[in-house]
């Protein structure tokens, strides 16, 4: 018998809505706005190729976390319907979203003492968070209890590797990840940073590669060096550069002998900070 509880996540997981529906997972859409008009939108309101074209044309995007009122509305609907909740959150190292969700969960536990609410800080972003959501779905399909599922996710999350590179350094400069001088020099020399998400859920620059082709190969090298050979799938996400995502998928198959399960767009929440041309790889490894 399958365990009867709801799995909720947020759109920072970058898993398409149609796939989340197949997994019977609910997603809270996260807000963003273009700074030239400050009109709030939600992930999914704009086709992502259009969103990235707006960024290429110079529009600047601002994002924010899911607020407590949204969490209260979503969580209470499930609790009032007699369901327990397992919420898998965007990294606390990158957003206030996890903390807001946790605070609301603590308040609602008092109002619904017979219900269970588990809030898991994924310490992950994009399809790395999505990979943890997938594991939550698989665990529930196996009939694993909500308590065991939450513990399993906490035990595994620091083995979910995030490796990515970007198309244009200007977005990392804008977010304070690199200096203006580094961005100028790197752009002139076609230097591509290789970044990952560390054990605290923060974005960290690890190395660099000369040129796009080499940076894509470096992502595959990281997978080959550290991947754990179990049933955990490999996900790729991209900022409107599907050809590069497919090229990475082919390298992983031919060079590493592994299949990629999902290629997905990076949504507006993550894409606002990484920019068009971002390419990211997610898998289970011996270390992050």
C-alpha positions as a printed NumPy array, in Angstrom:
array([[  0.   ,   0.   ,   0.   ],
       [  1.362,   3.415,  -0.99 ],
       [  1.757,   5.974,   1.765],
       [ -0.866,   8.715,   1.496],
       [  0.826,  12.076,   1.965],
       [  1.454,  15.015,  -0.328],
       [  4.857,  16.026,  -1.646],
       [  5.25 ,  19.744,  -2.237],
       [  8.213,  21.605,  -3.711],
       [  8.869,  24.997,  -5.319],
       [  9.572,  25.982,  -8.89 ],
       [ 13.283,  26.472,  -8.185],
       [ 13.505,  22.696,  -8.754],
       [ 13.17 ,  23.366, -12.526],
       [ 11.224,  20.173, -13.199],
       [  8.486,  20.772, -15.818],
       [  4.958,  20.981, -14.453],
       [  3.803,  18.061, -16.613],
       [  6.512,  15.837, -15.07 ],
       [  5.654,  16.927, -11.537],
       [  2.031,  16.003, -12.254],
       [  3.172,  12.538, -13.322],
       [  4.977,  12.282,  -9.988],
       [  1.903,  13.672,  -8.173],
       [  4.006,  16.496,  -6.738],
       [  2.675,  20.006,  -6.176],
       [  4.931,  22.966,  -6.963],
       [  4.743,  26.485,  -5.532],
       [  5.616,  28.955,  -8.278],
       [  8.237,  31.501,  -7.264],
       [  8.072,  35.242,  -8.064],
       [ 10.277,  37.393, -10.271],
       [ 10.071,  40.811, -11.918],
       [ 11.878,  42.879, -14.518],
       [ 13.311,  45.93 , -12.812],
       [ 12.197,  48.339, -15.535],
       [  8.539,  47.971, -14.533],
       [  8.53 ,  46.007, -11.224],
       [  5.494,  43.973, -12.309],
       [  5.529,  40.756, -10.281],
       [  5.221,  37.53 , -12.251],
       [  5.476,  33.883, -11.324],
       [  7.651,  31.144, -12.761],
       [  5.827,  29.84 , -15.816],
       [  4.009,  33.088, -16.655],
       [  6.415,  33.701, -19.543],
       [  7.79 ,  31.156, -22.049],
       [ 11.393,  30.583, -21.033],
       [ 12.899,  31.216, -24.455],
       [ 11.169,  34.612, -24.375],
       [ 12.398,  35.225, -20.814],
       [ 16.015,  34.582, -21.83 ],
       [ 15.686,  36.731, -24.942],
       [ 14.56 ,  39.595, -22.707],
       [ 17.694,  39.087, -20.626],
       [ 19.853,  39.017, -23.762],
       [ 18.288,  42.324, -24.728],
       [ 19.498,  43.859, -21.479],
       [ 16.501,  43.593, -19.15 ],
       [ 17.462,  42.942, -15.533],
       [ 15.487,  40.492, -13.406],
       [ 14.903,  40.589,  -9.655],
       [ 13.674,  37.574,  -7.666],
       [ 12.341,  36.88 ,  -4.186],
       [ 11.505,  33.879,  -2.046],
       [  8.101,  32.341,  -1.381],
       [  6.449,  34.394,   1.37 ],
       [  4.721,  33.048,   4.459],
       [  1.204,  33.882,   3.233],
       [  1.656,  31.669,   0.169],
       [  2.983,  28.811,   2.298],
       [  0.08 ,  29.155,   4.721],
       [ -2.448,  28.935,   1.89 ],
       [ -0.822,  25.922,   0.201],
       [ -0.052,  23.972,   3.367],
       [ -3.413,  24.579,   5.022],
       [ -5.348,  23.313,   2.012],
       [ -3.512,  19.991,   2.256],
       [ -3.837,  19.749,   6.049],
       [ -7.528,  20.641,   6.029],
       [ -8.014,  17.882,   3.45 ],
       [ -6.58 ,  15.361,   5.887],
       [ -3.154,  15.03 ,   4.244],
       [  0.299,  15.056,   5.792],
       [  2.962,  17.172,   4.043],
       [  6.519,  16.549,   2.889],
       [  7.925,  19.822,   1.537],
       [ 11.262,  19.771,  -0.326],
       [ 12.65 ,  23.319,  -0.385],
       [ 15.063,  25.408,  -2.434],
       [ 18.447,  25.735,  -0.682],
       [ 18.508,  27.815,   2.499],
       [ 21.932,  29.002,   1.354],
       [ 20.386,  30.8  ,  -1.616],
       [ 16.923,  31.923,  -0.489],
       [ 14.693,  32.723,   2.499],
       [ 12.151,  30.264,   1.073],
       [ 13.137,  27.334,   3.31 ],
       [ 13.006,  29.423,   6.471],
       [  9.599,  30.878,   5.58 ],
       [  8.24 ,  27.402,   4.897],
       [  9.635,  26.063,   8.169],
       [  8.133,  28.9  ,  10.213],
       [  4.681,  28.354,   8.693],
       [  4.954,  24.589,   9.203],
       [  5.742,  25.108,  12.899],
       [  2.703,  27.357,  13.304],
       [  0.364,  24.958,  11.516],
       [  1.52 ,  21.986,  13.567],
       [ -0.166,  23.658,  16.543],
       [ -3.395,  24.176,  14.607],
       [ -3.375,  20.628,  13.165],
       [ -1.807,  18.506,  15.936],
       [ -2.942,  15.253,  14.299],
       [ -1.166,  16.012,  11.02 ],
       [  2.525,  15.641,  10.144],
       [  4.588,  18.28 ,   8.319],
       [  8.194,  17.69 ,   7.315],
       [ 10.216,  20.492,   5.72 ],
       [ 13.438,  19.346,   4.045],
       [ 16.114,  21.894,   3.161],
       [ 17.426,  20.434,  -0.092],
       [ 20.614,  22.545,   0.076],
       [ 20.195,  22.303,  -3.693],
       [ 19.082,  24.341,  -6.677],
       [ 17.578,  23.806, -10.12 ],
       [ 17.396,  20.156, -11.159],
       [ 19.594,  19.232,  -8.183],
       [ 16.602,  20.083,  -6.022],
       [ 14.54 ,  18.321,  -8.68 ],
       [ 16.62 ,  15.175,  -8.236],
       [ 15.809,  15.162,  -4.533],
       [ 12.112,  15.662,  -5.355],
       [ 12.345,  12.662,  -7.697],
       [ 13.783,  10.587,  -4.852],
       [ 10.902,  11.686,  -2.6  ],
       [  8.454,  10.544,  -5.29 ],
       [ 10.18 ,   7.152,  -5.725],
       [ 10.283,   6.603,  -1.972],
       [  6.56 ,   7.301,  -1.664],
       [  5.833,   4.925,  -4.576],
       [  7.679,   2.222,  -2.644],
       [  5.363,   2.79 ,   0.317],
       [  7.991,   4.446,   2.492],
       [  6.488,   6.452,   5.352],
       [  6.702,  10.23 ,   5.431],
       [  9.118,  10.08 ,   8.392],
       [ 11.436,   7.636,   6.614],
       [ 11.186,   9.596,   3.39 ],
       [ 12.204,  12.872,   5.025],
       [ 15.129,  11.154,   6.763],
       [ 16.228,   9.515,   3.509],
       [ 16.276,  12.883,   1.746],
       [ 18.282,  14.464,   4.566],
       [ 20.739,  11.555,   4.472],
       [ 21.245,  11.755,   0.7  ],
       [ 21.113,  15.447,  -0.115],
       [ 24.828,  16.126,   0.362],
       [ 25.631,  13.474,  -2.239],
       [ 23.646,  15.319,  -4.936],
       [ 26.332,  16.953,  -7.079],
       [ 25.758,  20.259,  -8.883],
       [ 28.238,  21.218, -11.595],
       [ 27.581,  24.032, -14.013],
       [ 29.033,  26.672, -16.27 ],
       [ 27.64 ,  29.912, -17.68 ],
       [ 27.413,  31.562, -21.065],
       [ 28.141,  35.153, -20.007],
       [ 30.039,  36.334, -16.934],
       [ 28.004,  39.552, -16.641],
       [ 25.271,  37.8  , -14.635],
       [ 27.715,  36.396, -12.069],
       [ 29.276,  39.853, -11.799],
       [ 25.861,  41.416, -11.242],
       [ 25.173,  38.933,  -8.451],
       [ 28.526,  39.593,  -6.799],
       [ 29.963,  36.139,  -7.567],
       [ 32.909,  37.556,  -9.52 ],
       [ 34.516,  41.006,  -9.749],
       [ 33.998,  43.42 , -12.615],
       [ 37.666,  43.022, -13.616],
       [ 37.346,  39.225, -13.685],
       [ 34.231,  39.505, -15.834],
       [ 35.951,  41.823, -18.331],
       [ 39.135,  39.758, -18.588],
       [ 37.26 ,  36.47 , -18.614],
       [ 34.957,  37.678, -21.363],
       [ 37.871,  38.846, -23.498],
       [ 39.739,  35.542, -23.075],
       [ 36.625,  33.35 , -23.356],
       [ 37.141,  31.995, -19.83 ],
       [ 34.231,  29.931, -18.514],
       [ 33.966,  29.356, -14.759],
       [ 33.082,  25.912, -13.426],
       [ 30.898,  26.239, -10.346],
       [ 29.097,  23.98 ,  -7.899],
       [ 26.816,  24.151,  -4.859],
       [ 28.664,  23.346,  -1.632],
       [ 27.535,  21.494,   1.5  ],
       [ 25.966,  24.671,   2.899],
       [ 23.918,  25.175,  -0.251],
       [ 26.002,  28.124,  -1.453],
       [ 27.202,  28.787,  -4.989],
       [ 31.001,  28.389,  -5.214],
       [ 33.439,  28.838,  -8.108],
       [ 35.709,  25.779,  -8.308],
       [ 37.78 ,  26.14 , -11.475],
       [ 37.658,  27.514, -14.995],
       [ 37.975,  26.355, -18.585],
       [ 39.005,  28.087, -21.8  ],
       [ 36.057,  28.105, -24.193],
       [ 32.592,  26.614, -24.209],
       [ 33.553,  23.206, -25.58 ],
       [ 36.137,  22.659, -22.861],
       [ 33.752,  23.803, -20.132],
       [ 31.154,  21.253, -21.289],
       [ 33.764,  18.503, -21.275],
       [ 34.813,  19.527, -17.76 ],
       [ 31.264,  18.95 , -16.501],
       [ 31.383,  15.404, -17.9  ],
       [ 34.83 ,  14.914, -16.331],
       [ 33.417,  15.804, -12.92 ],
       [ 30.691,  13.198, -13.344],
       [ 33.127,  10.485, -14.417],
       [ 35.418,  11.228, -11.466],
       [ 32.816,  11.056,  -8.697],
       [ 29.531,   9.442,  -9.794],
       [ 28.095,   6.701,  -7.583],
       [ 26.851,   3.796,  -9.674],
       [ 23.362,   3.209,  -8.284],
       [ 19.832,   3.803,  -9.561],
       [ 19.97 ,   7.599,  -9.068],
       [ 19.306,   9.248, -12.455],
       [ 21.294,  12.036, -14.108],
       [ 19.576,  15.362, -14.833],
       [ 20.714,  18.284, -17.001],
       [ 19.253,  21.791, -16.956],
       [ 20.01 ,  24.681, -19.289],
       [ 19.367,  28.387, -19.788],
       [ 18.011,  28.311, -23.341],
       [ 20.965,  26.387, -24.796],
       [ 19.395,  23.022, -25.58 ],
       [ 21.993,  22.108, -28.213],
       [ 24.723,  22.31 , -25.576],
       [ 22.595,  20.247, -23.185],
       [ 22.203,  17.543, -25.843],
       [ 25.947,  17.689, -26.562],
       [ 26.641,  17.137, -22.845],
       [ 24.16 ,  14.256, -22.8  ],
       [ 25.966,  12.624, -25.742],
       [ 29.385,  13.081, -24.11 ],
       [ 28.103,  11.463, -20.91 ],
       [ 26.791,   8.496, -22.887],
       [ 29.874,   8.014, -25.076],
       [ 32.58 ,   9.018, -22.592],
       [ 31.05 ,   7.845, -19.306],
       [ 28.652,   5.122, -20.465],
       [ 25.733,   6.766, -18.629],
       [ 22.25 ,   7.813, -19.746],
       [ 20.692,  11.15 , -18.872],
       [ 17.081,  10.835, -17.696],
       [ 15.867,  14.438, -17.936],
       [ 16.95 ,  17.568, -19.814],
       [ 15.031,  20.603, -18.573],
       [ 15.021,  24.385, -18.819],
       [ 16.414,  26.452, -15.974],
       [ 13.432,  28.499, -14.82 ],
       [ 13.212,  32.23 , -14.319],
       [ 14.082,  32.085, -10.604],
       [ 17.525,  30.513, -11.143],
       [ 18.008,  31.888, -14.651],
       [ 17.704,  35.465, -13.411],
       [ 21.039,  35.019, -11.614],
       [ 22.907,  32.637, -13.931],
       [ 21.752,  34.044, -17.274],
       [ 21.235,  32.654, -20.767],
       [ 23.652,  29.918, -21.761],
       [ 23.941,  28.346, -18.316],
       [ 24.486,  24.587, -18.472],
       [ 24.145,  22.449, -15.338],
       [ 24.669,  18.776, -14.514],
       [ 23.253,  16.877, -11.523],
       [ 23.993,  13.367, -10.277],
       [ 24.776,  11.385,  -7.128],
       [ 28.479,  11.425,  -6.322],
       [ 31.033,  10.502,  -3.689],
       [ 31.298,  14.178,  -2.742],
       [ 29.798,  17.458,  -3.878]])
